[in-house]
Amino acid sequence: MRKHLLVCFSVLLFLMLSQSVLGQSSDNDRFAKLEQQVVDARASADNGWMLTSSALVLMMTGPGLALFYGGLVRKKNVLATMMQSFALMALISVLWALFGYSLAFGPGNGFIGGLQHILLHEVGLQPQADYSATIPHQTFMIYQLMFAIITPALICGAFAERMKFSAMVVFMVLWSVLVYDPMAHMVWGRGGLLNAALGGRFPTLDFAGGTVVHVTSGVSALVCALYLGRRLGYPHDAMPPHSVVLSFIGACLLWVGWFGFNAGSALGAGSLATSAFISTHFATAAAVVGWAGAEWLRNGKPSTLGAISGAVAGLVAITPASGFVGPRAALAIGLAAGIVCYFMVAKVKARFGYDDSLDAFGVHGAGGTLGAMLTGIFASSAVNPIFKDAQGRVLPSGLLEGNAHQLLNQAVGVGIAWVLAVVGTLIILKLVDMTMGLRVPDEQEIQGLDLSQHGEEGYYWEVST
């Protein structure tokens, strides 16, 4: 009897222990599954925001920049000007898939990436941890493509109404490979000389492209304007915008799209994206006030064209700082950009007489340089703790926090962007000019690029009889 009781007790104890172990195992499985669901939810949210941001940045080129630039030229050149932006949407996309992404973001040296990702080899649906741990590598790739598209398109504003379409195509292909891809790699790529996030030799704070996009395009625009010379009749003949309405719509689209440009550069849907979004908006608003106010004081009235130009100037200047500063610093950066860029367009261009047709240098070159340097002053570790010591302690980011050395890093980044843009653009212009010519003949410039380059007109005026 005692033996039977001992057996029953042993069996009962075994069942209880088994149930406890199985229950603990089941709880562990549930917790693991819940943790995986949280990770998947975060990845889905980040990926959704990044795909939306990619679409917003593409909208900045077409229709945003196409309308903005298209309205600023004379009506005989409206289609040709808009076609430049549209053509680059297709052309740069093909180059990016072939080898552009690899040169910009593939493993290489401090100045240029290699060919590991040629034809998007190894660019799949799993994250690339060096760039973002929560979004697919292909999402990162397509987002960066949108930056590569709009950057050369910005240059078109400097040679508007006088460059051959064929020359523009060849120039932009070479410029993207020889200027944009190296600069993008230096600032954002693995092993890049200026990469602040991945331990570059001169860590330049450039959240969304102050040096990569605006300094390179703006300085290259000035070189193009000087090399090609003035439009026929400039500055004696009046060459007003044919439709400020189109430019107004384009500027509004740029403002909206820029949230994808700057807040999207957080590469996720977290609090850093919120901070960049808010800084972008307040800087843009302050720049409108700065430009319009300066124009009002000088001319006695604020113009619509001045207001929308001020908005673009603010968007440009806050781009490198957007993920490193708070709202108060953003207001200061935007106000400074509006005033400085107005001065560059209204005074400096007139003083030196160069024909930067649509003020690409005055807004993007000057605004990008100003914004990059002000980033070194206002950057805050409370917004983005990008610098840390070996023990993981957060270090100061900008001058106002005690990191005066960051101004030197910013100056190095800006200086490299200027030198690369000037030298690279001059070489490319000379090469294209020697082989196929850059400018349209005088009679074609008088006729207009819509007809001479594309055989069509933007507006057909029917006269009733």
N, C-alpha and C positions, 0 to 999 in steps of 0.2 A: 504493500500500500504506500509505504513511504517512498519507495522507488518510483512508483507511478506519479506520485505528487511532484517529485523532483524533476521528472521528465516533463510533466505538464508546465511546471514553472519555467523550465529552461526554454521550452518552445514559446511560451508567452513572452519571456524576456527577449528572445530572438526576434519575434514579430514586432515588439515595441521598438527595439533598436533599429530594425530594418526600416520601419515606417518613419522613424526619426531621420535616419540617413537619407531615405528617399525624399522625405519632405524638405530636408535641407538642400538636397541636390536640386529639387524642383524650384525652391526659392532662388537658388543661385542662377538657375536657367532663366527664371523670370526677370531677375535683376539684369542679367547680361543682355537679354532681349530688349529690355526697356532702355538700357544705355545705348544699344545699337540704334534703336528707334530715334533717340534724341540726337545722335550723331547724324543719322540720315536726314532728319528734319532740318537740322542746321545746314547741312550740305545742300539740301533742296532750296532752302531760303536764299542762301548765298548764290547758288547757281541761277536762280530766278532773277535776282537783282542784277547779276552780271550780264545775263543775256538781255535784260531790259536796258541796261546801261550801254551795251554794245549798239543796240538799235538807236538809242538817243544820240550817241556820238556819230553814227553814220548819218543821222538826220541833220547834224551840224553841217556836213558837207553838202548834201543834197536832201532837202531843199534850202537849208539855212544859208550857207555861204554862197550858193549859186544865186539865190534871190538877192542877198545883200550886195554882192559884187555886180550882179546883173543890172540892178537898178541904178548903180552909180555911174555906169558908162553911158555914152550916147546911144540912141536907139538903134543905130546901124550896126552896133557891136554887141547887142544884148544876148543874142543866141550864142555867138562865139564865146562870150565870156562865161555863160552858164555851161556851155559844152565842155569847157576846160575842167570844171569841177566834176561834171558827170563822167567824163572820159577817165579821169583819175580814179574814180570809184571802181571802175572795171580794171584798168591797167595795173594799179598798185595791188589789187587783190590777187591777180594772177602772179605777179612777181613775188608776193608774200608767200604764196603756196609753193612756188618753185624753189626759192632760196632765201627770200628776204627775212622770213621769221628765223631761220637758222642763223643768219648773219647777225641778227639783232639779239636773239635770246638763247642761241645754242652755246654749249661750252666752247670756250676759245681762250684768248688772252685778255689783257686789260683793255684792248682797243677794239676788238672785233670778235664776233662769234665764229665758230667753225661751220662745217657742212654736215653735222650729225643729223640735223632735222631737214635735210633737203627733201623736197616733195612731201613735207610733213611726216617724214619717217620718225617713228616713235612718239608722235604727238597724238595720244589716244584719249580715252575717256576717263583714265585714272588721273588724279591730281599730280602735278609736279611740285613736290614739297618745297623746293627752293623759292617758288613764286607764290603758291597758295596751297594750303593743305585741304581745302574744302571744296574747290571747284575743279571740274575736269580740265586737263591740260588743253584740250581743244577750246574750251570756253575762254581760258586765258589768252590763247593764240588769237581767237577771232576778235576779242576785245582790243588787243594791242594792234590788230590790223586797222581798226577804225582810226587810231592815232596816226598810223603810217599813211592813211589816205588823206586826211585833212591837212597834214603838215605841208606837203608840196603844193596843195591847192591854195594855201594862203599866199604863196609867192606870186601867184598869177595876178594879184592885185597890182603888182609893181610894173609889169610889162603889158598891162591891159591895153587893147586897141592897136597893138603894133607888132606882136610876134606871130610868126607863121605857126599854124597848128601842128604841122609835121615836126618843126623844130621844138615846139613845146613838148611833144611826146618823147622825143629822144632826150631832151634836156632833163625831163622829170624822171625818166628811167635811170639815167646815170646819177642824178642828184640823190635819188632814194637809196641807191646802192652805196655811193661814195660819201655821202654826208649824213643822211638820216640813220641808216643802219648802224654805222659806227657810234654815233652819238647816243642812240638808244641803248646800245650794248654797254657803253661806258657808264651810263647813269643807272640803268635798270637791269642789265644782264648779269648772269653769274660770272664772277671774276672781273667785273667792270672796274676800271680805274676810279670812277667817281661814285660807285654804288654805296650809299650810306647804310642800306639795310643788310648788305652781305659783305661788309668789311673792305670796301674799296680804299685805295691809298689816300685819296682826297675825298672823304665822304661829303658829297654835295646833296643838300636837302632839296629835292625836286619831286614833290608828291605826284603831280599830274602832267608835267611837261613844260615848265618854264624855260629851261635850257633846251631840252630835246625838241620841243615843238616850236616855241615862239621865238627864241633867240636865233635858232638856226634858220627858220623861215624868214624872219624879219630882216636879219642881216643879209641873207642871200637875196632878198627882195631889193635891198638898197644897191647891192652889187649889180643886179640885173638892170635896174633903172639907170645906173650910171653907165653901164656898158652899152646898152641899146640906145641911149640918148633920148631926147625929148620927142613927144608926139609932134607931128606937123602942126604948126601954129601955136604951140605952147611956149610961153604963158600968155601970149598976146590975144589969141582968140578965146572966146568964152567956151568952156566945155563943161556945162553944168550937168548933173545927173539927169537922166531922162525920166526916171520914176523913183522918187523918194519913197513912194508907197510900197514898191517892191522891196526896197532896202529896209524899210520899217518892218515889214513882215519877216524878212530874213533875219534881222537883228533879234526879233522876239523869239524866233525859232532857235537861234544861237543861244540865247539866254536859257531857254528851257533845256535844250540839249546839253548845255554845259554842266548840268547837274550829273548827267551820266559821265561826263568827262572827268570831273573832279571827285564827286562822291563815289563814283564807280571805281576810282583808283584805290579805294580802301580794299578792293577785292573781296568784299563780303558785305553782308547786310547788318553789320553791328553798329556800335556807337561811334566809331571813327567815321563811318559813312555819314552819319547824322551831323557830326561836327563839320565835315568838309562841305556838306550840302548847305548848312547855315552860313558858314564863312563865305561861300561862293555868292550867296544871295545878297548878303549885306555889303560885301565889297563892291558888287556890281551897282547896287543902288547908290552907294556913296560916290562912285565914279561918275555916274550920271549927274549928280549934284555938283561935283567938282568941275567937270567939263562945261556943263550948261551954265554954271555960275561964272566961270572965267570968261566964257563967250558973252554972257550977258553984260558983264562989266566992260568988256572991250568994245562990243558992237552995239550995245544998247538993247539987244533982244536975244533970247535963246532960240536956236534953230532946232528943228526936228532932227536934221542930219547930225548936228552936234550932239544931241542927247543920245542918239543910238550909237554914235561913234564912242561916246563916253562909256556906254554900257559894255561895248566890246573891250575897251581899254581896261575896265575893271575886271572883266572876266579873264583877260590875259594876265594881269598882274597878280591876281589871287591864285592862279593855277599852281605855281610851285609851292605856295604857302598853305593851300587849303586844308591839308591834312596835318598841319603843325601849329596852327594858330586858332585862337578863339574869336568870338564876334567883335570884341573891341579892337583887336589888332586888325581884323579884316576891314573894319570901317576906315581905319587910318590908311591902310594899304590902298583901298579903293579910292579914297579922296585924293591921295597923292598921285595915283595913276591918272585920274581924270584931269588934274591940273597939268601934270608933266607932259602927258601925251597931247593935250591940246596945244601946249607950247611948242612941241616938236612939229606938229602939223601946221599951226598958224604962223609961227615965227621962223623956226629953223629951216624948214623946207623952202620957204620964201626967200630966206637969207642966202641960201646956197644954190637955189634954182634948179635942183634936180627934180625930175618928173616921176616921182613915185605915185603913179596914177591914182591909186585907191588907198594910199597911206598905209601900206603894209608894214613899212619900216617904222613909221611914226607911231603906230599902235602896237604892233607885235614885237618889233625889234627893241624899241625903247621901253614898252610896257613889260616885256619879258625880262629884260635886263634889270629894270627897277624892281620888279616882283621878286626875282631871284635874290637880289641883295637884301631886300627888306625881310625876306624869309630868314636870313641869317641873324637878323636883329630880333624879330618877334617870335621865332620858333619857341614853343613851350613843351617841356617834357610832361606837363600835366595833360596836355592834349594827346601827345604821341610820344611815349617814352622810347625813342628809337635808339638812343645811346645808353649802353650799360657797361659796367666794368666787369672784370673777370669773376667777381663774386655775384654778379647779377644785380648790383645796385644801380638804380637809375641815375644817369649823369645829366647835367644841364644841356639844353639843346641850342639856345640862341644867346646873343649878346646880352639881352636884358636879364637872362638867368645866370650870367657869369661866364658863358662860353664865348669869349671874344675870338678864339681861334676859328670859330665857325665862319666868321666873315671872310677869312682867308680861303677856306675851303670853297665858299660860294664864289669868290672872285676867281679861283682856279677853274671851277666849272664853267662860269660865264666866259672866261678868257679862252678856254679850249673851244667852246661853242662858236665864239666869234672867229677865231683863227680857222677852224675847220670850215665854217660857212664861207668866209672870204676866199680862202685859197681853193677850196673844192669848187665853189661856184665859178670862180674866174677860169679855172682850168676847163671845166665843162663847157662854159660859154664859148671860150676860144676854140675848143675842139669842134663844137657843133657849128659855129660860125664859119670855120675854115672848110668844113665838109659839105654843108648844105645851106648855110646862111640862116640868120635868125629873124631879120625883119622882113615884113612884106614890102613890096615895091611901093613907092609913093602913091601911084594911081590906085592901088588896092587899098591902101590906108584911107585915102579920100573916099573911095567907094564904100568902105566898111568891111569888116571881117565876116559879117554874116553872109554876104553874097560872095566875097572873094575866096573865103576858105570853106564854106559849106553850101553855097548855092541856094540859099533860102533867106527869108527875112522874118524877123520876129513879129512884125506888124504889117498887115496888108490893109491899106486904107482904100476902100472902095468909094468912088465918086459917083453918085447917082446923077443921071442925065434927064 
